[in-house]
């Protein structure tokens, strides 16, 4: 599990959940899950990306929890979820299904939101029965379905085999990231954020990313290097919106445009000028507003059963 270093104050400080629980995946992996807001409110499920944690969604949780039930979980090996030898897109899909089973009543609908590897999680699970049972709509933020390393622009090299090989070596490095120093923050900002990102945004992201264990970072980098979820995109039949930053170096906007072209039911695409890969942190109000729009358009609250009435398969812990 990570060292859980994140900012303690301000808009990007993670709010305390109403309750916490452990969801158990198909292979027994334990997943840390947080639930924020009222149990009878419309549900939103947040899946974070590679090297991040539930803390990444702090701004969205703080806003949405006022009138939504916000469910956020740590991907296996990230945050408070223990690492597992099973690292694959199938494991990502299994884990999401476990979270949905543990937090939503049978037939209850939610808007599912994924950033980066979290978006890939939605694609990986798109044909699963539990996904189709619970997904009312989806939001894909700064993500892609294939050719991640080949398209990445974190290195100032011409596109081709050399850039791909060197990029894979850098992203898959086992080297520790070390403490969050001014130099480390400059590197992270260049690689993952837009040039206009504020020091507060950079600090928040750096603390989250640097908390990810290097072994976990390496293991999941190998999955991302060979990713092919184009079939999953075609199976993502619920109304789906896409958000991307135009200067994203990890998943350049070409990925977002490919998703828009391939999705069976794309309900909008937003390209954010000058923003990088960390769109929920770089543009928190816009991302939150898009989630609210999807909830109000595609979910039903009247007569919807709550998680307390029907969720199963979870070990509940005392709320923080």
N, C-alpha and C positions, 0 to 999 in steps of 0.2 A: 504494500500500500504506500501511498505517497506520504510526504512529510507534512502535508496540509498547511503549507505556508501561503497565506493570502492576505490581502489588505484587510485591516481591522476597522477602518472608518471610511465614511463616504458612500457614494452611490454604488461602488463596486465591492463593498463589503458584504459578504453573504448574510442574508437575514436568517434568523433562527426558524426552523420549520415548526409547524404545528405538531407533527409527529414524524418519527423515523421508523423504518422497518427494513428487514432483510428479505429480499426476494431470491429464491433459489432457481437457478437456471437448469436446463435439461441435464447437464452433466454434473450438477451439484454445486456449481460455482455460486458463491454468495455475492449478492449485489446490494450495495448500500442505496437506499431509496429515501427521499425526503418528500413530504407532502406539506404544502403551504396553502393557506386559505380555508374557506368553508367547505365542508364535505358535500353540501347540497349545491355548490356552484358548478358552472360548466368547466369541464376538465381540459387541461393542456398538459401534454407530456413533452419534456425537454431531454434531448439526447446530445451530449456534448461531443467534442471532437478529440482527436489524437493529442495526447499529453495534457489534456485539460481535466476538469472535474465539475461537479455541480456549482462550484464557486464561479465558474465562467458565466453563468446565467443570472448573477446577482441582480443586475439592473432590471431584467425582465421579471424575475420573481418578485422583486420589491413592488413593482407597478401592478402586475397581474393579480397578485394574491389578494388585493383589495376586493375583487369581485369574481375571481376564478379559483378553482382548485388546481394548483400547479404541482405537478409531479416531476421531480428531477431525480436522476440516478447517476451513479458513477459507473462508467464502463469498467469491465473487469480489468484489474490491475491499476486502475486510476482512482484518485481520491481515496475513499475508505473501502473500496471493493478490493479484496485480495487478488493477487495475480494468479493466473492459471496457465497451465501448459497449453491449453487449447486457445489458440489465437487464429481466428478465421472469420470470414464473412458469415458462415453458418453459426458460429458462436455469437456474433453480434445479433443475428436474428433471433437466436434462442433466448438471449438475454432480454431483448426488448419484449418478446412474448411473455417472459416470466414477470417482467415489471407490469405489463398490462394485466396479467392474470391476478397479480397481487394487489392491484390498486383500483381496478375498475370492476363494476358489477357486470354480470352477463348481459351483453347487448348494449352496454353503455358506450356512448360515442365520445371521442376526444379529438382535439386537433393535435397532431404529432409534429414536432419541430426538431429538425436535426441540423447541426452545424458541422461541416467538414466530415469527419468519420461518423458523426451522428447522422448526417444526411445519408451516408453510405449504409448505415444501419437500417434506415427506413427502406432504402432500395433493396437491401438484402432480404428484408422481411416482407416485402410487398405482396408476395403470393401466399404467405402463411395464413391459415384460417383465423388465428386470433387477431392478426393485424387487420384483416378485412372485417372482422366482427366489430372492432373498436375504432378504426380510423374513420373520422368524418371528413377530414381534410389534412393536408400536409404542407409544411413550409420547409424548403431546402435552402440553407444558407451556406454560401461559399463552399461548394462541394463539387464532386465530379464522379463519374461512373467508371472511367478507365483511363489508361495512359497518363497517370498522375505524374510519374517521374519524368517521362519524355516531354510533357508540356510545362513542367515547373520551371520557373525563371528566377529561382533564388540565387543562381550564379550568373554573373555577367559574361556568359559565353554564348556563342552562336549555337542555335538548335542543331542537334545531331548526336551521334553516338558518344562523342567525348563528353558533352554536357550531361547526357543521360547517365553515363557511368560515374562521373564525378558527383552529380547530384545524389545518386543513389548511395554513394559512399558517405556523403555528408549527412544526409537525412537518416541513414541507417547506422551511424556511428555509435559505438558503445561508450564513447568518452563521456564522463560526467559533465553536466552543464555548469556545475559549481554554484557559488553564491550569486545573488542578484546584485551585480556591480554596475556602475555607469556604463562600462564597456559592454557588458552582457545585455543591458537594456538597449543600447544602440544597435547591436547585432540583431536582437529579436525584433526591434521595430523595423529595421530594414527588410528582414526576411518575411515578416508576417503582417505588417501594418502599413497604413498609408502615411505619407510624409507629414500630414497635418495632425496626426494623432497626438493628443495631449500627454504630458508626462504622467498624469494620473492614470490614463488608459494604459500606457506602456507599463507602468509599475504593476498594475493589477494583472495584466497578462503575463508579465515576467515571473511574478511570484507563483502563479498557477502552473505555468509550463515548467519552471525549474523544480517544482515539487514532484514532478513525475519521475519515478525511478528509471534509471538508464536502461535496465534490463527490459522493462515494460516498453519504453520508447523504442528500443531496438526491435523487439518482437513484433510490435504492431507495424513498424516501418516495413518489414518484410511482407506483410499482408497487403499493405497499400501499394508496394512496388509492383505487385502482380495483379492488381485489382481488375476485375472485369464484371461489372454489374449492369451491362447494357440490357440483359434480359429483365433484371429487376426494375429498371426504368420503365420498360414496356408494360410490366405488370402493376405499376403504381397507378391504379385506375381512379383513385379518389381525386377530388379537386386539389391541385397542387400548385403552389406559388414558388417562385425562385427569386432569390436575392443574391447579388454578387457585387464585389468591389472591382472597379475597373483597373486598379493597380495591384490586384492580388497576385503575388508571386508563387504561392503554393498551389492554388487551383485557379489559374488565370480564367478570365471571363469567357474564353472559348469553351470551357466546360459548361458554364451556365447556358450558353447558347445551344450547345448540343443537347442539354437536358430539355430545354424548352421545345426543341424540334422533335424530340423523341417521346415526351410525355403524352399519354393518351388524353389527359384532361388538365392541361395547363391553364390556370386561371389568372396568370399574370407574371410578369418578369420585371424586376427592378435592378438596374445597374447603377451603382452609386459612384459617381465620379470622385477620383482621388482616394478612395478607400481601399484597404487591403483585405487580408484574409479574415480578420477578426471582426466581422461586421456586427455581431450582437453587442460587442464592446464599443466599437467605433461609431456605430449609429444606433444606440439603444432605443431611442424614441421611435425611430422608423420601424425597426424590427418588431418592437412591441405593438405598434399600431397595426402592422400587418397581421400579427397573431390575433389581435382583437377583431380585426375585420373578418378573418377566417372563422373565428368562433361565432360571431354574430350572424354570419351568412350560412354556415353549414352545420351548426349544432342546435339541438333542441334541449331546452331545460325543463319544460313542463312535463311532469310524470317520469322523468328520467331517474332510474334507480341510482342510489349513491354507492360509493365504494364500501361504506360501512355495511350496507345491506347485502352486498353480494361478492365482494372480493375474497379470494382464497389463495392459499399457498404461500403465506407470508408469515414471518416471525416478527411481531410488532415489538418495538423498543420504546422506552419512554421518550417523549418529545424533548428536544433540546431547549 
